[in-house]
Amino acid sequence: MGGPAMVSQRQERVWRLIADSAQVRGEPMSVVDVCVVCMRVLAADGVGVSLLDDGRLEPVQARGELGRELLEAELTSGDGPCVEAALVGGPVLAADLGDAESERRWPLFTAAAHAGNVAAAFAFPLLTGTARIGVLVACRDSPGPLDAAQYRDALLLADAAVTLLLDQPATVRVHSGGDVSNGAEWGEEVMAADWLALGAEVHQAAGMVSVQLKCTVEQALARLRAYAFAHDVPVTRVAARVVARTLRFDPDTTPR
Protein backbone atom coordinates (compact mmCIF):
# COMPACT_ATOMS: atom_id res chain seq x y z
CA MET A 1 0.00 0.00 0.00
CA GLY A 2 2.77 2.42 0.94
CA GLY A 3 4.68 2.05 -2.36
CA PRO A 4 1.93 3.13 -4.82
CA ALA A 5 0.82 5.92 -2.50
CA MET A 6 4.38 7.23 -2.34
CA VAL A 7 4.70 7.13 -6.13
CA SER A 8 1.40 8.98 -6.46
CA GLN A 9 2.51 11.65 -4.01
CA ARG A 10 5.83 12.06 -5.85
CA GLN A 11 4.05 12.35 -9.19
CA GLU A 12 1.71 14.94 -7.73
CA ARG A 13 4.66 16.93 -6.41
CA VAL A 14 6.46 16.86 -9.77
CA TRP A 15 3.37 17.99 -11.67
CA ARG A 16 2.73 20.74 -9.12
CA LEU A 17 6.27 22.06 -9.66
CA ILE A 18 5.74 21.97 -13.43
CA ALA A 19 2.44 23.85 -13.06
CA ASP A 20 4.10 26.43 -10.80
CA SER A 21 6.82 27.03 -13.41
CA ALA A 22 4.20 27.51 -16.13
CA GLN A 23 2.28 29.95 -13.95
CA VAL A 24 5.42 32.02 -13.39
CA ARG A 25 6.02 32.11 -17.15
CA GLY A 26 2.37 32.91 -17.84
CA GLU A 27 2.19 30.15 -20.43
CA PRO A 28 0.55 26.71 -20.66
CA MET A 29 2.59 23.85 -19.24
CA SER A 30 5.17 22.52 -21.68
CA VAL A 31 8.49 20.73 -21.83
CA VAL A 32 10.06 24.11 -21.05
CA ASP A 33 8.72 23.74 -17.52
CA VAL A 34 10.02 20.17 -17.31
CA CYS A 35 13.51 21.56 -17.95
CA VAL A 36 13.04 24.26 -15.32
CA VAL A 37 11.96 21.72 -12.71
CA CYS A 38 14.66 19.26 -13.74
CA MET A 39 17.34 21.87 -13.04
CA ARG A 40 15.92 22.34 -9.56
CA VAL A 41 15.14 18.84 -8.33
CA LEU A 42 18.21 17.15 -9.84
CA ALA A 43 20.59 19.93 -8.73
CA ALA A 44 21.67 20.13 -12.38
CA ASP A 45 23.83 22.79 -13.99
CA GLY A 46 22.26 22.16 -17.39
CA VAL A 47 19.32 20.32 -18.91
CA GLY A 48 18.53 19.41 -22.49
CA VAL A 49 15.84 17.68 -24.53
CA SER A 50 16.47 16.10 -27.91
CA LEU A 51 13.86 14.47 -30.14
CA LEU A 52 14.41 11.65 -32.59
CA ASP A 53 13.97 12.65 -36.22
CA ASP A 54 14.77 10.08 -38.91
CA GLY A 55 16.81 8.15 -36.36
CA ARG A 56 18.90 11.16 -35.35
CA LEU A 57 18.70 13.19 -32.16
CA GLU A 58 17.77 16.82 -32.79
CA PRO A 59 18.26 19.24 -29.87
CA VAL A 60 15.07 21.19 -29.18
CA GLN A 61 15.51 22.50 -25.64
CA ALA A 62 18.43 23.59 -23.52
CA ARG A 63 18.58 25.27 -20.14
CA GLY A 64 21.80 26.59 -18.67
CA GLU A 65 25.05 27.11 -20.51
CA LEU A 66 26.15 23.61 -19.56
CA GLY A 67 23.00 22.20 -21.15
CA ARG A 68 23.95 23.91 -24.39
CA GLU A 69 27.50 22.58 -24.14
CA LEU A 70 26.20 19.04 -23.64
CA LEU A 71 23.86 19.19 -26.65
CA GLU A 72 26.71 20.68 -28.70
CA ALA A 73 28.90 17.75 -27.65
CA GLU A 74 26.10 15.36 -28.64
CA LEU A 75 25.82 16.93 -32.09
CA THR A 76 29.58 17.09 -32.64
CA SER A 77 30.36 13.55 -31.52
CA GLY A 78 27.29 11.56 -32.49
CA ASP A 79 27.72 9.41 -29.39
CA GLY A 80 27.42 9.72 -25.61
CA PRO A 81 24.80 9.01 -22.95
CA CYS A 82 21.97 10.69 -24.90
CA VAL A 83 22.56 8.63 -28.03
CA GLU A 84 22.94 5.43 -26.01
CA ALA A 85 19.74 6.11 -24.03
CA ALA A 86 17.85 6.59 -27.29
CA LEU A 87 19.24 3.33 -28.66
CA VAL A 88 18.73 1.11 -25.62
CA GLY A 89 15.49 2.71 -24.40
CA GLY A 90 16.70 2.93 -20.80
CA PRO A 91 18.45 5.45 -18.54
CA VAL A 92 22.17 5.95 -19.07
CA LEU A 93 23.94 7.44 -16.06
CA ALA A 94 27.48 8.80 -16.32
CA ALA A 95 28.38 10.16 -12.90
CA ASP A 96 31.96 10.88 -13.99
CA LEU A 97 32.68 11.52 -17.65
CA GLY A 98 36.38 11.66 -16.78
CA ASP A 99 36.63 8.03 -15.70
CA ALA A 100 38.12 5.31 -17.87
CA GLU A 101 34.77 3.60 -18.50
CA SER A 102 33.13 6.73 -19.92
CA GLU A 103 36.12 7.52 -22.11
CA ARG A 104 36.12 3.95 -23.42
CA ARG A 105 32.38 3.96 -24.18
CA TRP A 106 32.15 7.45 -25.69
CA PRO A 107 35.62 8.67 -26.72
CA LEU A 108 34.36 11.41 -29.03
CA PHE A 109 31.63 12.64 -26.71
CA THR A 110 33.83 12.75 -23.62
CA ALA A 111 36.46 14.78 -25.47
CA ALA A 112 33.82 17.34 -26.48
CA ALA A 113 32.18 17.26 -23.04
CA HIS A 114 35.46 17.94 -21.25
CA ALA A 115 36.02 20.96 -23.50
CA GLY A 116 32.61 22.28 -22.39
CA ASN A 117 33.23 21.51 -18.69
CA VAL A 118 30.50 18.85 -18.59
CA ALA A 119 31.61 16.41 -15.86
CA ALA A 120 28.49 14.25 -15.38
CA ALA A 121 25.45 13.45 -17.53
CA PHE A 122 22.25 11.55 -16.85
CA ALA A 123 20.13 10.64 -19.88
CA PHE A 124 16.54 9.34 -19.72
CA PRO A 125 14.71 8.16 -22.86
CA LEU A 126 11.32 9.65 -23.69
CA LEU A 127 9.08 6.66 -24.34
CA THR A 128 5.49 6.21 -25.43
CA GLY A 129 4.69 2.53 -25.35
CA THR A 130 7.59 0.90 -27.16
CA ALA A 131 8.30 3.98 -29.30
CA ARG A 132 11.32 6.11 -28.43
CA ILE A 133 10.71 9.75 -29.22
CA GLY A 134 13.68 11.45 -27.62
CA VAL A 135 15.86 11.96 -24.57
CA LEU A 136 15.83 14.16 -21.47
CA VAL A 137 19.33 14.78 -20.12
CA ALA A 138 20.67 16.57 -17.06
CA CYS A 139 24.33 17.44 -16.54
CA ARG A 140 26.63 18.85 -13.89
CA ASP A 141 29.97 20.62 -13.86
CA SER A 142 31.36 18.25 -11.21
CA PRO A 143 31.28 14.44 -10.94
CA GLY A 144 28.78 12.71 -8.70
CA PRO A 145 25.78 10.39 -8.98
CA LEU A 146 22.09 11.12 -8.64
CA ASP A 147 20.70 10.00 -5.32
CA ALA A 148 17.74 7.60 -5.18
CA ALA A 149 15.13 10.38 -4.85
CA GLN A 150 16.63 12.37 -7.74
CA TYR A 151 16.63 9.26 -9.93
CA ARG A 152 12.94 8.63 -9.24
CA ASP A 153 12.14 12.29 -9.93
CA ALA A 154 14.06 12.13 -13.22
CA LEU A 155 11.96 9.17 -14.38
CA LEU A 156 8.78 11.06 -13.52
CA LEU A 157 10.03 14.18 -15.31
CA ALA A 158 10.77 12.14 -18.43
CA ASP A 159 7.22 10.75 -18.32
CA ALA A 160 5.86 14.28 -17.86
CA ALA A 161 7.88 15.50 -20.84
CA VAL A 162 6.34 12.78 -23.03
CA THR A 163 2.83 13.65 -21.84
CA LEU A 164 3.32 17.34 -22.59
CA LEU A 165 4.98 16.72 -25.96
CA LEU A 166 2.21 14.39 -27.10
CA ASP A 167 -0.38 16.87 -25.86
CA GLN A 168 0.91 19.30 -28.51
CA PRO A 169 0.09 17.52 -31.80
CA ALA A 170 1.33 20.45 -33.86
CA THR A 171 4.70 20.04 -32.19
CA VAL A 172 5.34 16.31 -32.13
CA ARG A 173 4.08 13.56 -34.42
CA VAL A 174 4.96 9.97 -33.57
CA HIS A 175 5.78 7.75 -36.53
CA SER A 176 5.51 3.98 -36.68
CA GLY A 177 9.26 3.73 -36.18
CA GLY A 178 9.15 5.82 -33.05
CA ASP A 179 10.68 8.95 -34.60
CA VAL A 180 9.14 12.40 -34.31
CA SER A 181 8.89 15.58 -36.31
CA ASN A 182 9.36 18.83 -34.43
CA GLY A 183 7.86 22.08 -35.69
CA ALA A 184 7.40 24.19 -32.57
CA GLU A 185 8.75 27.49 -31.39
CA TRP A 186 10.07 27.14 -27.86
CA GLY A 187 10.38 29.62 -24.98
CA GLU A 188 13.07 32.21 -25.55
CA GLU A 189 13.97 32.19 -21.86
CA VAL A 190 15.17 28.61 -22.28
CA MET A 191 16.56 28.55 -25.78
CA ALA A 192 16.94 31.15 -28.49
CA ALA A 193 15.48 30.44 -31.92
CA ASP A 194 18.93 30.21 -33.50
CA TRP A 195 19.85 27.35 -31.14
CA LEU A 196 16.70 25.48 -32.16
CA ALA A 197 17.92 25.56 -35.75
CA LEU A 198 21.39 24.21 -35.01
CA GLY A 199 20.56 20.53 -35.37
CA ALA A 200 18.70 21.17 -38.61
CA GLU A 201 21.63 23.21 -39.95
CA VAL A 202 24.06 20.38 -39.25
CA HIS A 203 21.94 17.98 -41.28
CA GLN A 204 21.43 20.57 -44.03
CA ALA A 205 25.20 20.89 -44.23
CA ALA A 206 25.54 17.11 -44.32
CA GLY A 207 23.18 17.04 -47.29
CA MET A 208 25.29 19.63 -49.10
CA VAL A 209 28.52 17.77 -48.35
CA SER A 210 26.99 14.49 -49.54
CA VAL A 211 26.42 16.14 -52.93
CA GLN A 212 29.95 17.60 -52.97
CA LEU A 213 31.54 14.25 -52.11
CA LYS A 214 29.00 12.03 -53.90
CA CYS A 215 28.51 9.99 -50.73
CA THR A 216 25.70 9.16 -48.31
CA VAL A 217 24.43 11.73 -45.83
CA GLU A 218 25.76 9.59 -42.95
CA GLN A 219 29.21 9.53 -44.51
CA ALA A 220 29.02 13.29 -45.03
CA LEU A 221 28.03 13.79 -41.39
CA ALA A 222 31.05 11.74 -40.35
CA ARG A 223 33.28 14.00 -42.48
CA LEU A 224 31.79 17.09 -40.85
CA ARG A 225 32.45 15.66 -37.39
CA ALA A 226 35.99 14.63 -38.33
CA TYR A 227 36.70 18.15 -39.59
CA ALA A 228 35.27 19.63 -36.38
CA PHE A 229 37.49 17.44 -34.20
CA ALA A 230 40.58 18.03 -36.32
CA HIS A 231 40.14 21.80 -36.04
CA ASP A 232 38.85 21.78 -32.44
CA VAL A 233 35.63 23.64 -33.27
CA PRO A 234 31.96 22.71 -32.72
CA VAL A 235 30.33 20.87 -35.60
CA THR A 236 27.62 23.53 -35.64
CA ARG A 237 30.24 26.13 -36.59
CA VAL A 238 31.54 23.89 -39.39
CA ALA A 239 27.97 23.36 -40.59
CA ALA A 240 27.29 27.09 -40.62
CA ARG A 241 30.32 27.64 -42.86
CA VAL A 242 29.18 24.90 -45.25
CA VAL A 243 25.65 26.33 -45.46
CA ALA A 244 27.10 29.84 -45.99
CA ARG A 245 29.31 28.33 -48.74
CA THR A 246 32.54 29.53 -47.13
CA LEU A 247 33.67 25.92 -46.65
CA ARG A 248 33.48 23.24 -49.31
CA PHE A 249 34.46 19.57 -49.21
CA ASP A 250 35.96 18.33 -52.47
CA PRO A 251 36.59 14.65 -53.26
CA ASP A 252 40.18 13.53 -52.58
CA THR A 253 41.21 17.00 -51.42
CA THR A 254 41.40 18.87 -48.16
CA PRO A 255 38.23 20.91 -47.44
CA ARG A 256 38.69 24.52 -48.37
C-alpha positions in Angstrom: 0.0 0.0 0.0 2.8 2.4 0.9 4.7 2.1 -2.4 1.9 3.1 -4.8 0.8 5.9 -2.5 4.4 7.2 -2.3 4.7 7.1 -6.1 1.4 9.0 -6.5 2.5 11.7 -4.0 5.8 12.1 -5.8 4.0 12.3 -9.2 1.7 14.9 -7.7 4.7 16.9 -6.4 6.5 16.9 -9.8 3.4 18.0 -11.7 2.7 20.7 -9.1 6.3 22.1 -9.7 5.7 22.0 -13.4 2.4 23.9 -13.1 4.1 26.4 -10.8 6.8 27.0 -13.4 4.2 27.5 -16.1 2.3 29.9 -13.9 5.4 32.0 -13.4 6.0 32.1 -17.2 2.4 32.9 -17.8 2.2 30.1 -20.4 0.6 26.7 -20.7 2.6 23.8 -19.2 5.2 22.5 -21.7 8.5 20.7 -21.8 10.1 24.1 -21.0 8.7 23.7 -17.5 10.0 20.2 -17.3 13.5 21.6 -18.0 13.0 24.3 -15.3 12.0 21.7 -12.7 14.7 19.3 -13.7 17.3 21.9 -13.0 15.9 22.3 -9.6 15.1 18.8 -8.3 18.2 17.2 -9.8 20.6 19.9 -8.7 21.7 20.1 -12.4 23.8 22.8 -14.0 22.3 22.2 -17.4 19.3 20.3 -18.9 18.5 19.4 -22.5 15.8 17.7 -24.5 16.5 16.1 -27.9 13.9 14.5 -30.1 14.4 11.7 -32.6 14.0 12.7 -36.2 14.8 10.1 -38.9 16.8 8.2 -36.4 18.9 11.2 -35.4 18.7 13.2 -32.2 17.8 16.8 -32.8 18.3 19.2 -29.9 15.1 21.2 -29.2 15.5 22.5 -25.6 18.4 23.6 -23.5 18.6 25.3 -20.1 21.8 26.6 -18.7 25.1 27.1 -20.5 26.1 23.6 -19.6 23.0 22.2 -21.1 24.0 23.9 -24.4 27.5 22.6 -24.1 26.2 19.0 -23.6 23.9 19.2 -26.6 26.7 20.7 -28.7 28.9 17.7 -27.6 26.1 15.4 -28.6 25.8 16.9 -32.1 29.6 17.1 -32.6 30.4 13.6 -31.5 27.3 11.6 -32.5 27.7 9.4 -29.4 27.4 9.7 -25.6 24.8 9.0 -22.9 22.0 10.7 -24.9 22.6 8.6 -28.0 22.9 5.4 -26.0 19.7 6.1 -24.0 17.8 6.6 -27.3 19.2 3.3 -28.7 18.7 1.1 -25.6 15.5 2.7 -24.4 16.7 2.9 -20.8 18.5 5.5 -18.5 22.2 6.0 -19.1 23.9 7.4 -16.1 27.5 8.8 -16.3 28.4 10.2 -12.9 32.0 10.9 -14.0 32.7 11.5 -17.7 36.4 11.7 -16.8 36.6 8.0 -15.7 38.1 5.3 -17.9 34.8 3.6 -18.5 33.1 6.7 -19.9 36.1 7.5 -22.1 36.1 3.9 -23.4 32.4 4.0 -24.2 32.1 7.4 -25.7 35.6 8.7 -26.7 34.4 11.4 -29.0 31.6 12.6 -26.7 33.8 12.8 -23.6 36.5 14.8 -25.5 33.8 17.3 -26.5 32.2 17.3 -23.0 35.5 17.9 -21.3 36.0 21.0 -23.5 32.6 22.3 -22.4 33.2 21.5 -18.7 30.5 18.8 -18.6 31.6 16.4 -15.9 28.5 14.2 -15.4 25.5 13.4 -17.5 22.3 11.6 -16.8 20.1 10.6 -19.9 16.5 9.3 -19.7 14.7 8.2 -22.9 11.3 9.6 -23.7 9.1 6.7 -24.3 5.5 6.2 -25.4 4.7 2.5 -25.3 7.6 0.9 -27.2 8.3 4.0 -29.3 11.3 6.1 -28.4 10.7 9.7 -29.2 13.7 11.5 -27.6 15.9 12.0 -24.6 15.8 14.2 -21.5 19.3 14.8 -20.1 20.7 16.6 -17.1 24.3 17.4 -16.5 26.6 18.8 -13.9 30.0 20.6 -13.9 31.4 18.2 -11.2 31.3 14.4 -10.9 28.8 12.7 -8.7 25.8 10.4 -9.0 22.1 11.1 -8.6 20.7 10.0 -5.3 17.7 7.6 -5.2 15.1 10.4 -4.9 16.6 12.4 -7.7 16.6 9.3 -9.9 12.9 8.6 -9.2 12.1 12.3 -9.9 14.1 12.1 -13.2 12.0 9.2 -14.4 8.8 11.1 -13.5 10.0 14.2 -15.3 10.8 12.1 -18.4 7.2 10.8 -18.3 5.9 14.3 -17.9 7.9 15.5 -20.8 6.3 12.8 -23.0 2.8 13.6 -21.8 3.3 17.3 -22.6 5.0 16.7 -26.0 2.2 14.4 -27.1 -0.4 16.9 -25.9 0.9 19.3 -28.5 0.1 17.5 -31.8 1.3 20.4 -33.9 4.7 20.0 -32.2 5.3 16.3 -32.1 4.1 13.6 -34.4 5.0 10.0 -33.6 5.8 7.7 -36.5 5.5 4.0 -36.7 9.3 3.7 -36.2 9.2 5.8 -33.1 10.7 9.0 -34.6 9.1 12.4 -34.3 8.9 15.6 -36.3 9.4 18.8 -34.4 7.9 22.1 -35.7 7.4 24.2 -32.6 8.8 27.5 -31.4 10.1 27.1 -27.9 10.4 29.6 -25.0 13.1 32.2 -25.5 14.0 32.2 -21.9 15.2 28.6 -22.3 16.6 28.6 -25.8 16.9 31.2 -28.5 15.5 30.4 -31.9 18.9 30.2 -33.5 19.8 27.4 -31.1 16.7 25.5 -32.2 17.9 25.6 -35.8 21.4 24.2 -35.0 20.6 20.5 -35.4 18.7 21.2 -38.6 21.6 23.2 -40.0 24.1 20.4 -39.2 21.9 18.0 -41.3 21.4 20.6 -44.0 25.2 20.9 -44.2 25.5 17.1 -44.3 23.2 17.0 -47.3 25.3 19.6 -49.1 28.5 17.8 -48.4 27.0 14.5 -49.5 26.4 16.1 -52.9 29.9 17.6 -53.0 31.5 14.3 -52.1 29.0 12.0 -53.9 28.5 10.0 -50.7 25.7 9.2 -48.3 24.4 11.7 -45.8 25.8 9.6 -43.0 29.2 9.5 -44.5 29.0 13.3 -45.0 28.0 13.8 -41.4 31.1 11.7 -40.4 33.3 14.0 -42.5 31.8 17.1 -40.8 32.5 15.7 -37.4 36.0 14.6 -38.3 36.7 18.1 -39.6 35.3 19.6 -36.4 37.5 17.4 -34.2 40.6 18.0 -36.3 40.1 21.8 -36.0 38.9 21.8 -32.4 35.6 23.6 -33.3 32.0 22.7 -32.7 30.3 20.9 -35.6 27.6 23.5 -35.6 30.2 26.1 -36.6 31.5 23.9 -39.4 28.0 23.4 -40.6 27.3 27.1 -40.6 30.3 27.6 -42.9 29.2 24.9 -45.2 25.6 26.3 -45.5 27.1 29.8 -46.0 29.3 28.3 -48.7 32.5 29.5 -47.1 33.7 25.9 -46.6 33.5 23.2 -49.3 34.5 19.6 -49.2 36.0 18.3 -52.5 36.6 14.6 -53.3 40.2 13.5 -52.6 41.2 17.0 -51.4 41.4 18.9 -48.2 38.2 20.9 -47.4 38.7 24.5 -48.4 
